[in-house]
Amino acid sequence: MGDNVNTAILERLERIVESLQDNSTKMGELLAVHNEKLDKQDRIDAVLFEKIDNLSDRMEKSHEEIKKGCERDIRKVDDRLRAMEKKMWSIFGGLAVISFIVSVPGQKIMGSILTPEPHVGIIKGIE
């Protein structure tokens, strides 16, 4: 009976060891698959990060081009406004001069400058 018990225990231990070996093999396979999936995901992540970096670089270049274009356009508008302002002040100055010349005080001043005083001459007869 002692041998039967020992034999039963040994058989049971052998089944447990075989079960543990099977489980160990299955766990190794699962870990290998899991590692393969992790490696694949790392490669995909590397590709995605590279694409994001490329997109970021392209956006930065586009941003700089747009910024330079806006600055150029602002300078052009500023130059045109300055030219218009110069013309406006020239016209305003000309209108001020013309208004003064046409006004009554301007007529008196301009009349005395442009028209010399008449010389009064008297012709005396020969006696």
C-alpha positions as CSV (number, residue, x, y, z in Angstrom):
1,M,0.0,0.0,0.0
2,G,2.9,2.3,0.7
3,D,4.2,1.6,-2.8
4,N,0.8,2.3,-4.3
5,V,0.6,5.6,-2.5
6,N,4.1,6.6,-3.5
7,T,3.4,5.5,-7.1
8,A,0.2,7.6,-7.1
9,I,2.0,10.6,-5.7
10,L,4.8,10.2,-8.3
11,E,2.3,9.9,-11.1
12,R,0.5,12.9,-9.9
13,L,3.8,14.9,-9.6
14,E,4.7,13.8,-13.1
15,R,1.4,15.1,-14.4
16,I,1.9,18.3,-12.5
17,V,5.4,18.7,-13.9
18,E,4.2,17.9,-17.5
19,S,1.4,20.5,-17.0
20,L,3.8,23.0,-15.8
21,Q,6.1,22.3,-18.7
22,D,3.2,22.7,-21.1
23,N,2.2,26.0,-19.4
24,S,5.8,27.2,-19.5
25,T,6.0,26.4,-23.2
26,K,2.7,28.2,-23.9
27,M,3.8,31.2,-21.8
28,G,7.1,31.3,-23.8
29,E,5.1,31.3,-27.1
30,L,2.8,34.0,-25.7
31,L,5.7,36.1,-24.7
32,A,7.4,35.6,-28.1
33,V,4.2,36.8,-29.8
34,H,3.9,39.6,-27.4
35,N,7.5,40.7,-28.0
36,E,6.9,40.5,-31.7
37,K,3.9,42.7,-31.4
38,L,5.8,45.2,-29.3
39,D,8.7,45.3,-31.9
40,K,6.2,45.8,-34.7
41,Q,4.5,48.6,-32.7
42,D,7.8,50.2,-32.1
43,R,8.6,50.3,-35.8
44,I,5.1,51.7,-36.5
45,D,5.7,54.4,-33.8
46,A,9.0,55.3,-35.3
47,V,7.4,55.7,-38.8
48,L,4.6,57.8,-37.3
49,F,7.0,60.0,-35.4
50,E,9.1,60.5,-38.5
51,K,6.0,61.5,-40.4
52,I,5.0,63.9,-37.6
53,D,8.5,65.5,-37.7
54,N,8.3,65.9,-41.5
55,L,4.9,67.4,-41.2
56,S,6.1,69.8,-38.5
57,D,9.1,70.8,-40.6
58,R,6.8,71.5,-43.6
59,M,4.4,73.5,-41.5
60,E,7.3,75.5,-40.1
61,K,8.5,76.3,-43.6
62,S,5.0,77.2,-44.7
63,H,4.6,79.4,-41.6
64,E,7.8,81.3,-42.4
65,E,6.8,81.8,-46.1
66,I,3.4,83.1,-45.0
67,K,5.0,85.4,-42.4
68,K,7.5,86.8,-44.9
69,G,4.7,87.3,-47.5
70,C,2.5,89.2,-45.0
71,E,5.4,91.4,-43.9
72,R,6.2,92.2,-47.6
73,D,2.5,93.0,-48.2
74,I,2.4,95.2,-45.1
75,R,5.5,97.1,-46.3
76,K,4.0,97.6,-49.7
77,V,0.7,98.9,-48.2
78,D,2.7,101.2,-45.9
79,D,4.7,102.6,-48.8
80,R,1.6,103.2,-50.8
81,L,0.0,105.0,-47.8
82,R,3.0,107.2,-47.4
83,A,2.9,108.1,-51.1
84,M,-0.8,108.9,-50.8
85,E,-0.2,111.0,-47.7
86,K,2.5,113.0,-49.5
87,K,0.2,113.7,-52.4
88,M,-2.6,114.6,-50.0
89,W,-0.4,117.1,-48.2
90,S,0.8,118.6,-51.5
91,I,-2.8,119.0,-52.7
92,F,-3.8,120.5,-49.3
93,G,-0.9,122.9,-49.5
94,G,-1.7,123.9,-53.0
95,L,-5.4,124.5,-52.1
96,A,-4.3,126.6,-49.1
97,V,-2.1,128.8,-51.3
98,I,-4.9,129.1,-54.0
99,S,-7.5,129.9,-51.3
100,F,-5.3,132.6,-49.8
101,I,-4.6,134.1,-53.3
102,V,-8.3,134.2,-54.1
103,S,-9.4,135.6,-50.8
104,V,-9.8,139.3,-50.2
105,P,-6.7,139.8,-48.0
106,G,-4.8,137.7,-50.5
107,Q,-6.0,139.9,-53.4
108,K,-4.8,143.0,-51.6
109,I,-1.4,141.6,-50.9
110,M,-1.0,140.0,-54.3
111,G,-2.3,143.1,-56.0
112,S,0.3,145.3,-54.4
113,I,3.1,142.8,-55.3
114,L,2.1,142.0,-58.8
115,T,0.7,145.4,-59.9
116,P,3.1,148.3,-59.5
117,E,1.8,151.6,-58.3
118,P,0.9,153.7,-61.3
119,H,3.1,156.6,-62.0
120,V,1.2,159.7,-62.3
121,G,2.6,162.0,-64.8
122,I,1.3,165.4,-65.7
123,I,2.0,166.8,-69.1
124,K,2.2,170.5,-69.0
125,G,1.7,172.5,-72.1
126,I,4.4,174.7,-73.5
127,E,3.8,178.2,-72.7
